[in-house]
Amino acid sequence: MSTIVFKDATLLDCTGQEPKYPAAVIVEDGVIREVSEDSASGAGAEIVDCKGKTLMAGLIEGHMHANLFLSDPSDQTRRNLPSMIVVKCLKILEDTLMQGYTSALDAGGADAGFKLAQQQGLVKGPKLKVCGHALSQSGGHADMRLGTEINAPLAHYFAVGVVADGVSEVRRAAREELRMGADYIKIMAAGGCASPADEPDTVQYSIDEMKAAVEEADAVGKIVIAHCYSPKSMQRCAEAGVKRVEHGNFMDEATARILKEKGVIYCPTLATYDIMARRGAEFGIPDYFLRKMKIANEKAQEALGYAFKAGLVIGSGSDMVGPAQSFKTKELELKSRVMGPMGAILSATKVNSEILKTDGAVGTIEAGKAADILILDENPLENIAVFQNRDAIRVIMQDGKFIKNTL
């Protein structure tokens, strides 16, 4: 049995309680055994002196894409061999872990093999849940053809999505993703920024098509999540039984109330719009992509405000692509402007754990939880931007194993 004792810590347990000092956390065989005042000990244990620094739960990334490593996602599968795509995906997963994200949901593109590889210790990365391919209508957000192209949609194993039109095709596509180990079914219920042939405020998929996906997910105890921007697209999703909407940048008060009434979870992704609107040209994203990112960014904070006021369950994701993959933790700072630092931190820990149905295994520092632990130089309630300074993240522990330790 291996035992590690973290002593003299300022404990931010991510349950919503204020930090406590002094505190100690005992980890045994990858699990938190005890959380106490700073008097804990363990015979033969490895002692880690936190020196008053903040100890908290590992972050959970609620919306990432390991395979979106280029600034122009439509070009990835044309310009990279499958083996190269896998290698680049693994680099992004490792970098995500080094930002402090010990768990994550890949919201389209990564298959269950990446999850299994991490579980078996073959690769470094967050503990994953995956959507496999997102489902898209022709001309939808995962149809990467230009408006000028007349060829059939590009089918590629490492594409973000697959095109499926009509109830029967959607049903079959959902069954295929579930067969291959998807934890969620994702549908593209609106246009998007990275897709060249649609606009973000459009509505995609009929209610019957959405219901087909919902029925297939529900049959195996899983849920559908939906890419949305416009109020109409979110309202359709709520009517069809979709349980979680992503982005939602054009949310209004009426839609927020409808989502609340239907018990729909909201996962805004503010960071990708903020960073790409400001630095997209520098990162080389196409003009059509940059134009739409700027439009979506204008309303993102306002949308979060409507959701927060309505009392929606709010998760946390970044949805970063290309060079911006290394800036995921900006999300917490942006959310804190509406939800406060504690609300932003909880959305990326305790709340995301509940949303991802981890069965309480992660997300807080409590006895019986997995030892997914961060130690920070500063209290993030006082400086939420501390997550953006990797040097200030002194310890990253995942399942009781040190990924990083610079104390």
Buried (B, 14 or more C-beta within 10 A) or exposed (E): EEBBBBBBBBBBBBEEEEBBBBBBBBBBEBBBBBBEEBEBEBEEBEEBEBEEBBBBBBBBBBBBBBBBBBBBBBEBBEEBEEEEBBEBBBBBBBBBBBBBBBBBBBBBBBBBEBBBBBEEEEBBBBBBBBBBBBBBBEBBBBBBBEEEEEEEBBEBEBBBBBBBBEBEBBBEBBBBBBEEEBBBBBBBBBBBBBBBBBBBBBBBBBEEBBBBBBBBBBEEEBBBBBBBBBBBBBBBBBEBBBBBBBBBBBBBEEBBBBBBEBEBBBBBBBBBBBBBBEBBEEBEBBEBBBBBBBBBBEBBBBBBBBBBEBEBBBBBBBBBBBBBBBBBBBBBBBBBBBBBBBBBBBBBBBBBBBBBBBEBBBBBBBEEBBBBBBBBBBBBBEBBBBBBEBEBBBBBBBBBEBBBEEB
